[in-house]
Amino acid sequence: MSGLEEARARDAADPLGQWRKHFELPKDVTYLDGNSLGPLPRKAKSVMQDAVERQWGHDLIRSWNSNDWIGAPQRIGGKIAGLIGAAAGEVIVADSVSVNIFKLITAIVRQRGGTTHIISETGNFPTDAHVAAGAADILGLELKLLPRDEIVSAIADDTAMLLLTHVHYKTGTRFDMAAVTAAAKAKGVPVIWDLSHSTGAVPLDLPRDGAQYAVGCGYKYLNGGPGAPAFIYVAKDHQEALRSPLQGWMGHKRPFAFEDAYEPASGLDRMLVGTPSILSMLAMEAGVDIMADADMQALWEKSQALFDYMAGLMAARCPQFQMVSPTDAAERGSHISFAHEHAWPINNALIAHGVIGDFRAPDILRLGLTPLYLGFEDIWRTVDILGGIMDSDEWQKPQYSEAAKVT
């Protein structure tokens, strides 16, 4: 049996193969960038048509009640809660990851006296560090960026909090959430977890792991569409102590009383700010519904199988690439990354051949392994095409050149 025949046989036996039909995916494209932007769920097309034509077009402002627009942040948050092991009322959809990080940092620090600094990781996704630096400056704190292996030992009594990304955006390396959270709690230090590359990618149980605060985005593995809203998780016993620095009318206890004085709403509703982006939320809900119907453990097992399959094929066919993702599944997310000094033009050449992955500076080829719609044949074809590109030196053509890179 050839490699392609073996891949097709594995796909034929895959019980998750049925999920691919739920997405709009061009037949001539292998999509390995769902960890950056998930594809369009077919359901989202009809949802958006209804939202525009019937709800907005006919029901107009009545839709806030008749179509429960007003309850969308809580309703969709409840569905996401089921994906991360949280309880009802512990997740709400709002704003962006960046805005939510700022709200949580500020709200948490307000409760804690005698602290001097926030700890986060060097080389983390930039927005986390940028937002944390801005919040720290406003709060009179220092932001300490440390290598991953130095973070736990650096936790001190005067540490205000940790801001950590559970699965690293570049390498896919995963923190041991339970161990890090326990170490921080031993010092009385809270942790905000960024779940942007975790939710829908790896099994999560935040209460089991002791997590109290988290944020995450809706446009990656949740397939919520470009610029989809983000979400906030706060364990119930920590909610009433929070006071958002962005005191918008939707976070008021009585938003339609239109009172001058601000009084925070109960529970996580207090983390809302302005009028929700309803069309984006409804599109996102279509993607969340698909994830809620899928078996997360089965998806994770397939993710591991896809990873191992690609790692083996790459070692045999493209040994000039260095895998930088952990081999231990317990230490990674659901994408696989390879280092190569010419990753930028190589990725461009792959895209020209219908294989869409992505590049992360300075030298990383990052390939998302999203088991809802990827199969083993997709992986086999990707490595086969990449091997051909490398054998022929096609990546050196001017149209793929480093000179075209946006800096």
C-alpha positions in Angstrom: 0.0 0.0 0.0 1.4 3.4 -1.0 1.6 6.3 1.4 -1.4 8.0 -0.3 -3.4 4.8 -0.2 -2.7 4.4 3.5 -3.7 8.0 4.2 -7.0 7.4 2.3 -7.6 4.2 4.2 -7.2 6.0 7.5 -9.6 8.7 6.4 -12.2 6.1 5.4 -12.0 4.6 8.8 -12.2 8.0 10.6 -15.5 8.5 12.5 -14.8 12.2 12.6 -14.6 12.5 8.8 -18.3 13.5 8.7 -17.6 16.9 10.2 -15.8 18.2 7.2 -19.1 18.7 5.4 -20.1 21.3 7.9 -17.5 23.8 6.5 -17.0 25.7 3.3 -13.6 24.5 2.1 -12.4 25.0 -1.5 -11.8 21.6 -3.1 -8.4 22.8 -4.4 -7.1 24.0 -1.0 -5.6 22.2 1.9 -6.3 24.5 4.8 -3.7 24.3 7.6 -4.4 27.8 9.2 -7.5 27.2 11.2 -5.5 28.0 14.3 -5.3 31.6 13.0 -8.7 31.9 11.3 -11.2 29.0 11.2 -13.1 28.3 8.0 -16.7 29.3 7.4 -19.2 27.0 8.9 -22.0 26.3 6.4 -24.5 26.9 9.2 -23.1 30.5 9.6 -24.3 31.4 6.1 -28.0 30.7 6.9 -27.6 32.2 10.3 -26.2 35.4 8.9 -28.8 35.5 6.2 -31.6 35.2 8.7 -29.9 37.7 11.0 -29.7 40.3 8.3 -32.9 39.8 6.3 -35.4 38.7 9.0 -34.0 39.9 12.3 -32.4 43.2 11.4 -34.3 43.7 8.1 -37.8 43.0 9.4 -37.9 42.8 13.2 -35.6 45.8 13.5 -35.0 47.0 17.0 -37.6 44.5 18.3 -34.9 41.8 17.7 -33.2 42.8 21.0 -36.1 41.0 22.7 -37.9 38.9 20.1 -34.6 37.3 18.9 -32.8 37.6 22.2 -30.0 39.8 20.9 -29.8 41.2 24.5 -29.0 37.7 25.9 -26.3 36.8 23.3 -23.2 37.4 25.4 -24.5 35.2 28.2 -26.1 32.6 25.9 -23.0 32.0 23.8 -20.8 32.3 26.9 -22.8 29.4 28.4 -22.0 27.3 25.3 -18.3 28.1 25.5 -18.4 27.2 29.2 -19.2 23.7 28.2 -16.1 23.5 26.1 -13.7 24.5 28.9 -15.3 22.7 31.8 -16.8 25.8 33.3 -20.3 26.2 34.9 -23.2 28.3 33.7 -22.6 32.0 34.5 -18.8 31.7 34.5 -18.2 32.7 30.8 -19.4 35.8 29.0 -18.7 36.8 25.4 -17.4 40.4 25.0 -15.0 42.6 23.2 -11.6 41.3 22.1 -8.9 39.3 23.9 -6.8 42.5 24.2 -9.6 44.5 25.8 -10.5 41.6 28.1 -7.0 41.2 29.3 -6.9 44.9 30.2 -10.2 44.7 32.1 -9.1 41.6 34.1 -5.6 42.9 34.9 -7.0 46.2 36.2 -9.9 44.7 38.0 -7.7 42.1 39.8 -4.9 44.5 40.8 -7.5 46.9 42.3 -8.1 44.1 44.9 -4.5 43.5 45.8 -2.3 45.8 47.8 1.4 45.8 48.2 2.2 44.4 44.8 5.0 45.7 42.5 4.9 43.7 39.3 3.1 41.5 36.8 4.9 38.4 35.3 4.4 37.2 31.8 6.5 35.1 29.3 9.1 36.4 26.8 8.3 35.6 23.2 4.6 35.3 24.0 2.0 36.7 21.5 2.8 40.4 21.5 -0.7 41.8 22.3 -0.6 40.1 25.7 2.7 41.8 26.6 1.7 45.1 25.1 -1.7 45.3 26.9 0.0 44.1 30.1 2.6 46.8 29.8 0.0 49.5 29.3 -2.0 48.3 32.2 1.0 48.0 34.4 2.0 51.6 33.6 -1.4 52.9 34.5 -1.4 50.9 37.8 2.2 51.9 38.8 3.5 48.3 38.4 6.4 46.8 36.5 5.9 44.1 33.8 8.5 41.4 34.1 8.9 39.2 31.0 10.7 35.9 31.8 11.6 32.7 30.0 9.1 30.0 30.5 11.3 27.9 32.8 11.9 30.8 35.2 8.3 31.9 35.7 7.3 29.7 38.6 10.5 30.3 40.6 10.0 34.1 40.2 6.6 34.2 41.8 6.8 36.2 45.0 4.6 37.7 47.6 4.6 41.1 45.9 3.7 39.6 42.4 0.4 41.1 41.4 -0.5 38.3 38.9 0.7 36.0 36.1 -0.5 36.5 32.6 0.2 33.3 30.6 -0.8 31.9 27.3 -1.8 28.2 27.8 -0.7 27.1 24.3 2.1 29.1 22.7 1.1 30.7 19.5 4.4 29.9 17.7 5.7 26.5 18.9 2.4 25.1 20.3 4.1 24.4 23.7 1.6 24.0 26.5 1.9 25.1 30.1 0.9 22.6 32.8 -2.1 24.7 33.9 -2.8 22.8 37.1 0.9 22.9 38.3 1.5 26.6 37.5 -1.8 27.7 39.0 -1.1 25.7 42.2 2.3 27.2 42.5 0.9 30.7 42.1 -1.9 30.1 44.5 0.6 28.9 47.1 1.9 32.5 47.1 -1.6 34.0 46.9 -1.0 35.1 43.3 -3.8 34.9 40.7 -3.2 33.8 37.1 -4.9 35.0 33.9 -4.8 32.3 31.2 -5.0 33.2 27.6 -6.9 30.3 25.9 -6.7 31.6 22.3 -4.9 28.5 21.0 -6.5 26.1 23.5 -10.3 26.4 23.3 -11.5 23.9 20.8 -8.0 22.5 20.3 -7.2 20.6 23.5 -9.4 19.2 26.3 -9.9 21.8 29.0 -11.3 21.6 32.5 -10.5 25.0 34.2 -12.1 24.2 37.6 -10.3 20.9 37.8 -7.0 22.7 37.1 -7.8 25.5 39.6 -8.0 28.3 37.1 -9.8 31.4 38.3 -9.5 33.8 35.3 -9.1 33.3 31.6 -9.7 34.9 28.2 -10.0 33.4 24.8 -10.8 34.3 21.2 -13.6 33.1 18.9 -12.1 33.1 15.4 -9.6 30.3 15.7 -10.7 26.8 16.6 -14.2 28.0 17.4 -14.6 29.1 13.7 -16.4 32.3 14.6 -15.3 34.4 11.7 -12.7 37.2 11.3 -12.8 39.5 14.3 -15.2 37.3 16.2 -15.8 38.4 19.8 -13.7 37.1 22.6 -14.8 35.7 26.0 -13.9 36.0 29.6 -14.0 33.2 32.2 -14.1 34.1 35.9 -14.8 31.4 38.6 -18.1 32.3 40.4 -16.5 32.9 43.8 -14.3 35.7 42.3 -16.9 37.5 40.2 -18.4 39.9 42.8 -15.0 41.3 43.8 -14.3 42.4 40.2 -14.9 46.0 39.1 -14.2 46.6 35.5 -12.2 49.7 34.6 -14.4 50.2 31.6 -17.7 51.0 33.2 -20.0 50.8 30.2 -23.8 50.9 30.2 -24.1 47.2 29.4 -22.2 46.4 32.6 -24.5 48.4 34.7 -26.9 46.7 37.1 -29.8 48.5 35.6 -28.7 49.5 32.1 -32.1 50.6 30.9 -32.7 52.8 34.0 -30.2 55.2 32.4 -28.8 56.4 35.7 -25.9 58.8 36.0 -24.1 56.8 38.8 -22.5 53.5 37.9 -23.4 50.4 39.8 -21.9 47.1 38.5 -24.2 44.3 37.4 -24.2 41.0 39.3 -21.9 38.2 38.2 -20.0 38.4 34.9 -22.4 40.9 33.3 -20.3 43.6 35.0 -17.5 42.8 32.5 -19.7 44.0 29.6 -19.0 47.4 28.3 -20.9 48.8 25.2 -23.6 47.5 22.9 -22.6 43.9 21.7 -21.6 43.3 18.1 -24.6 41.2 17.4 -23.9 40.1 13.8 -20.5 38.9 14.8 -21.8 37.1 17.8 -24.5 35.3 15.8 -21.9 34.1 13.3 -19.6 33.0 16.1 -22.5 31.1 17.7 -22.8 28.9 14.6 -19.2 27.8 15.0 -19.5 27.3 18.7 -22.6 25.1 18.2 -20.5 22.8 15.9 -17.8 22.5 18.5 -20.4 21.8 21.2 -21.8 18.9 19.3 -18.4 17.3 18.6 -16.6 15.0 21.0 -13.6 16.9 22.3 -11.7 13.8 23.5 -12.1 12.2 20.1 -10.9 15.4 18.4 -7.9 15.5 20.6 -7.0 11.9 19.9 -7.3 12.6 16.2 -5.2 15.7 16.6 -2.4 13.6 18.2 -2.7 11.1 15.3 -2.4 13.9 12.7 0.6 15.3 14.5 2.4 12.0 14.7 1.7 11.3 11.1 3.0 14.6 9.9 6.0 14.5 12.1 7.0 11.1 10.7 6.4 12.1 7.1 8.4 15.3 7.5 11.3 13.5 9.1 11.4 11.1 6.2 10.6 13.5 3.3 11.8 16.9 4.5 14.6 16.4 7.0 15.9 19.9 6.4 13.1 21.2 8.6 13.6 21.2 12.4 10.4 20.4 14.4 10.1 22.9 17.3 6.8 21.6 18.7 6.9 19.2 21.7 6.7 15.5 20.8 4.8 14.8 24.1 1.1 15.4 23.4 0.6 16.5 27.0 3.0 19.4 26.4 1.5 20.9 23.2 -1.6 22.2 21.5 -3.0 21.3 18.1 -0.6 22.8 15.7 2.8 21.7 14.5 5.7 24.1 13.8 9.0 23.7 11.9 12.0 25.9 11.8 13.8 26.7 8.5 15.8 29.8 7.7 13.8 30.3 4.5 10.3 29.6 6.0 8.8 32.8 4.5 9.4 32.0 0.8 8.7 28.3 1.4 5.3 29.1 2.9 4.5 31.4 0.0 5.4 28.5 -2.4 3.1 26.2 -0.4 0.2 28.7 -0.7 0.8 28.9 -4.4 0.2 25.1 -4.6 -3.0 25.4 -2.6 -1.6 24.5 0.8 -2.4 27.3 3.3 -0.3 27.4 6.4 1.4 30.4 7.9 4.8 31.9 8.8 5.8 33.3 12.1 9.0 35.4 12.4 11.8 34.8 12.2 11.9 31.3 10.8 8.8 29.3 11.7 6.4 27.4 9.3 3.3 26.8 11.4 0.7 24.3 10.3 -2.7 24.0 12.1 -4.0 20.5 12.7 -7.7 21.0 13.1 -9.3 17.5 13.2 -12.9 18.7 12.6 -12.1 19.1 8.9 -8.6 17.8 8.2 -7.8 14.3 7.2 -4.7 12.1 6.8 -4.7 12.6 3.0 -4.5 16.4 3.6 -1.3 15.8 5.6 0.2 13.4 3.1 -0.4 15.8 0.2 1.0 18.7 2.2 4.3 16.9 2.8 4.4 15.6 -0.7 4.0 19.1 -2.1 6.5 20.5 0.3 9.0 17.9 -0.6 8.6 18.7 -4.3 9.1 22.4 -3.6 12.3 21.7 -1.7 13.7 19.2 -4.2 13.2 21.6 -7.1 14.3 24.7 -5.2 11.0 26.3 -6.4 10.8 28.4 -3.2 13.8 30.5 -4.6 11.6 32.0 -7.4 11.4 35.8 -7.2 7.6 35.8 -6.5 8.2 34.0 -3.2 11.2 36.1 -2.3 12.1 37.5 1.2 12.1 40.9 -0.5 8.3 40.7 -0.7 7.9 40.3 3.1 6.0 42.9 5.0 8.1 44.1 7.9 
